[in-house]
């Protein structure tokens, strides 16, 4: 009898453990000025069912539009996108409860920060309107030091409304963390910086830069799973460019578009990600398109279009694929919702689950350990 109870106990423990493995924290950054929002929201997300439940939220945080989580899962860093008064903030994070405790903030050293990354030593921020990259040191308690390096970009592009000056739109670590790549929408360039995590004031040193088509507006990029290719999404013309990557250098090998063949309206490319298995690439398009393009990644790194799917909302800013690859979530900024799609891992295609997270102006989605 005791043996039976012990076996049942083991089975119950195993099933609970498996259930927990299927659940992740979903952190959501929002804009707080256009509608009612507390800032950063934390939900529990079930990657088997697509179900979700609210866990916690920050209080009175101004426009935490983009987020990054520390590798140990103990801290969250956010930009506070607020014109010339923009800041960068740090929070203690309890992954079990989802509670966020504000630690400190620093001047972003550039207007309208729009992207943020971090490692054990530093937090690196792209300031869109300021055209700068700012590097902040991390203290042992997770707080941020003042900016120890600020890099100013220069130049402009032919689009007078959008490219009147430099607009740094992204910073992204290379897979080996030896380089940081940065897209500048304003001057149509991708910069490659050598990265020294331990430097006190010169963490980034420019190694190279690559120009793309004038007026294309490079916005976001992502690496292939094997690290050999970089896929660059351009906001102003919908181009999707493939580069071969090696040791801080990019070589263009192909280009396609995220625009449907029969599309005639205005477009505004937004976000780009690759599925966890490395087989499919997705990219969102705003404007009048409001869709997500799907591509199969071929063995030679080329992309084969699988068409477009409506995001079922307006201005699909950011999206995320859960770590298991079962679901793809799209943050529709203008319709104030996050649409949950189920993803077919063999075809890459997505279908609406009917499930929605209703939030004011969602901008950034980040999955972390529960």
Buried (B, 14 or more C-beta within 10 A) or exposed (E): EEEEEEEEEEEEEEEEEEEEBBBBBBBBBBBBEEEEBBBBBBBBBBBBBBEBEEBBBBEEBBBBBBBBBBEEBEBBBBBBBBEEEBBBBBBBBBBEEBBBEBBBBBBBBBBBBBBBBBBEBBBBBBBBBBBBBBBBBBEEEBBBBEBBBBBEBEBBBEBEEBBEBBBBBBBBBBEEEBBBBBBBBBBBBBBBBBBBEEBEEEBBEEBBBBEBBEBBBBBBBBBBBEEBBBBBBBBBBBBBBBBBBEEBEBEEBBBBBBBBEEBEEEBBBBBBBBBBEEBBBBBBBBBEBBBBBBBBBEEEBBBEBBEBBEBBBBBBBBBBBBBBBBBBBBBBBBBBBBBBBBBEBEEBBBEBBEBBBEBBBBBBBBBBEB
